[in-house]
Amino acid sequence: MQTLHTSRLVLEPLVVSHADALYPLLCDPRQLEYLDHGAPASLGALRERYRKLESRRSGDGLEHWLNWAIVVRGADADAIGFVQATVQRDGRAWVAYQVARALWGHGIATEATRAMVDHLIARYAVTQCMATVDQRNQRSWRLLERLGFGRADAKQVAAMDVQAGDWLYLR
């Protein structure tokens, strides 16, 4: 797994040591508002999750688990968020992103997600990226639209496991 670089950011392959910086972000109630899961049970639980993700593959070997911690280039600081992709054998990838609330509105999630999607297409031959977004999460669906994602139609949604209240976006 490669480290990715943008003009402002470094996307480092996620490892256990990133848990310390990302744990407070993942416990912030505002960060969780539109997600279908709660905060990690503990810092130890998050470390264990990241340890499993370091394998970069699902247990059955059918999916690539690609996770990057977002770090501001040139800053002497910890991770400020993450981007992630689950790449399936059929050339499709589920993508997600999260950035610390203090940095919302600065284009960081857009920049990091764009770098990841471009890398998925170039390195993993991904032909379609997919994301689900809570319908109320205007920031997130606008980000996806800026990156060329479009809302799926009813037939596409029916073919996927999309929770009620979420929209499916495809690119």
C-alpha positions as CSV (number, residue, x, y, z in Angstrom):
1,M,0.0,0.0,0.0
2,Q,1.4,3.4,-1.0
3,T,1.6,6.7,0.8
4,L,-0.3,9.2,-1.3
5,H,0.6,12.9,-1.6
6,T,-1.5,16.0,-2.6
7,S,-0.5,19.6,-2.5
8,R,-1.6,20.0,1.2
9,L,-1.8,16.4,2.5
10,V,-0.1,13.2,3.0
11,L,-2.2,10.0,3.1
12,E,-0.3,7.5,5.2
13,P,-1.3,3.8,5.2
14,L,-3.3,3.4,8.4
15,V,-1.6,1.6,11.2
16,V,-2.2,0.9,14.9
17,S,-0.3,4.0,16.0
18,H,-2.8,6.3,14.2
19,A,-5.5,5.2,16.7
20,D,-4.3,7.6,19.4
21,A,-4.8,10.6,17.2
22,L,-8.0,9.4,15.6
23,Y,-9.8,8.2,18.7
24,P,-11.0,11.6,19.9
25,L,-12.3,12.4,16.4
26,L,-14.2,9.1,16.4
27,C,-15.8,9.9,19.8
28,D,-17.0,13.4,18.9
29,P,-20.8,13.3,18.9
30,R,-21.0,15.7,16.0
31,Q,-18.8,13.4,14.0
32,L,-21.2,10.5,14.7
33,E,-24.4,12.4,13.9
34,Y,-25.0,10.9,10.5
35,L,-23.2,7.6,10.9
36,D,-24.9,4.2,11.5
37,H,-22.4,3.2,14.2
38,G,-21.3,4.7,17.5
39,A,-17.9,5.6,18.9
40,P,-15.3,2.9,19.4
41,A,-15.8,1.2,22.7
42,S,-12.3,2.2,23.8
43,L,-8.9,3.2,22.6
44,G,-7.9,-0.4,22.9
45,A,-10.8,-1.5,20.8
46,L,-9.8,1.0,18.1
47,R,-6.2,-0.2,18.2
48,E,-7.4,-3.8,17.7
49,R,-9.6,-2.7,14.8
50,Y,-6.7,-0.9,13.1
51,R,-4.4,-4.0,13.8
52,K,-6.9,-6.1,11.8
53,L,-7.1,-3.5,9.0
54,E,-3.3,-3.6,8.7
55,S,-3.7,-6.9,6.9
56,R,-5.2,-4.9,4.0
57,R,-7.4,-7.9,3.1
58,S,-10.6,-9.4,4.2
59,G,-10.5,-12.7,6.0
60,D,-11.5,-14.6,2.9
61,G,-9.1,-12.6,0.8
62,L,-11.8,-11.4,-1.6
63,E,-11.5,-7.7,-0.7
64,H,-8.7,-5.2,-0.4
65,W,-9.1,-3.1,2.8
66,L,-7.4,0.2,2.0
67,N,-7.3,2.8,4.8
68,W,-5.2,6.0,4.9
69,A,-4.7,8.4,7.8
70,I,-4.8,12.1,6.6
71,V,-1.9,14.3,7.8
72,V,-1.3,17.9,6.8
73,R,1.9,18.1,4.7
74,G,4.7,19.9,6.5
75,A,2.9,20.1,9.8
76,D,4.3,18.5,12.9
77,A,0.9,17.1,13.8
78,D,-1.0,13.9,14.1
79,A,-3.6,12.5,11.8
80,I,-6.7,14.7,11.2
81,G,-8.9,12.1,9.6
82,F,-9.0,9.2,7.3
83,V,-10.1,7.9,3.9
84,Q,-10.9,4.3,3.3
85,A,-11.9,1.9,0.5
86,T,-13.1,-1.6,0.3
87,V,-12.1,-2.8,-3.1
88,Q,-14.1,-5.8,-4.4
89,R,-13.0,-8.4,-7.0
90,D,-15.6,-7.1,-9.4
91,G,-13.8,-3.7,-9.8
92,R,-16.1,-1.8,-7.5
93,A,-15.1,0.0,-4.3
94,W,-17.0,1.3,-1.3
95,V,-15.4,4.5,-0.2
96,A,-15.7,6.6,3.0
97,Y,-14.0,9.6,4.6
98,Q,-13.9,11.5,7.9
99,V,-12.1,14.7,8.9
100,A,-11.9,16.4,12.3
101,R,-14.7,18.8,12.8
102,A,-12.4,21.7,13.3
103,L,-11.3,21.4,9.7
104,W,-14.7,21.0,8.1
105,G,-15.2,23.4,5.2
106,H,-11.5,23.6,4.2
107,G,-11.6,21.1,1.3
108,I,-9.5,18.6,3.1
109,A,-12.0,15.7,2.8
110,T,-12.5,16.5,-0.8
111,E,-8.8,16.6,-1.6
112,A,-8.0,13.4,0.3
113,T,-11.0,11.5,-1.2
114,R,-10.1,12.7,-4.7
115,A,-6.5,11.4,-4.2
116,M,-7.8,8.1,-3.0
117,V,-10.3,7.6,-5.8
118,D,-7.7,8.5,-8.4
119,H,-5.3,6.0,-6.9
120,L,-8.0,3.3,-6.8
121,I,-8.6,3.7,-10.5
122,A,-5.0,3.8,-11.4
123,R,-3.6,1.2,-9.1
124,Y,-6.5,-1.2,-8.4
125,A,-8.4,-0.9,-11.7
126,V,-11.5,0.2,-9.9
127,T,-14.3,0.9,-12.4
128,Q,-16.9,2.1,-10.0
129,C,-16.8,3.9,-6.6
130,M,-19.8,3.7,-4.3
131,A,-20.7,5.6,-1.1
132,T,-23.7,5.8,1.1
133,V,-24.7,9.1,2.8
134,D,-27.4,10.0,5.3
135,Q,-29.8,12.1,3.3
136,R,-29.5,14.9,6.0
137,N,-25.7,15.1,5.6
138,Q,-25.5,17.9,3.1
139,R,-21.8,18.4,3.5
140,S,-21.1,14.8,2.6
141,W,-23.3,14.5,-0.4
142,R,-22.0,17.9,-1.8
143,L,-18.5,16.6,-1.4
144,L,-19.4,13.5,-3.4
145,E,-21.1,15.6,-6.1
146,R,-17.9,17.8,-6.4
147,L,-16.0,14.6,-7.1
148,G,-18.3,13.5,-9.9
149,F,-20.5,11.1,-8.0
150,G,-24.1,11.0,-8.8
151,R,-27.1,9.7,-6.9
152,A,-28.2,6.2,-7.8
153,D,-31.6,5.6,-9.2
154,A,-34.2,3.4,-7.5
155,K,-33.2,0.3,-9.5
156,Q,-29.5,0.7,-8.5
157,V,-30.5,1.3,-4.9
158,A,-32.7,-1.8,-4.8
159,A,-29.7,-3.9,-6.0
160,M,-27.6,-2.8,-3.0
161,D,-27.9,-3.0,0.7
162,V,-28.7,0.7,1.4
163,Q,-30.2,1.6,4.7
164,A,-33.5,3.6,4.9
165,G,-32.6,7.3,5.1
166,D,-29.4,6.9,3.1
167,W,-28.6,7.8,-0.5
168,L,-26.3,5.7,-2.6
169,Y,-23.8,7.7,-4.7
170,L,-21.9,6.2,-7.7
171,R,-19.0,7.3,-9.8
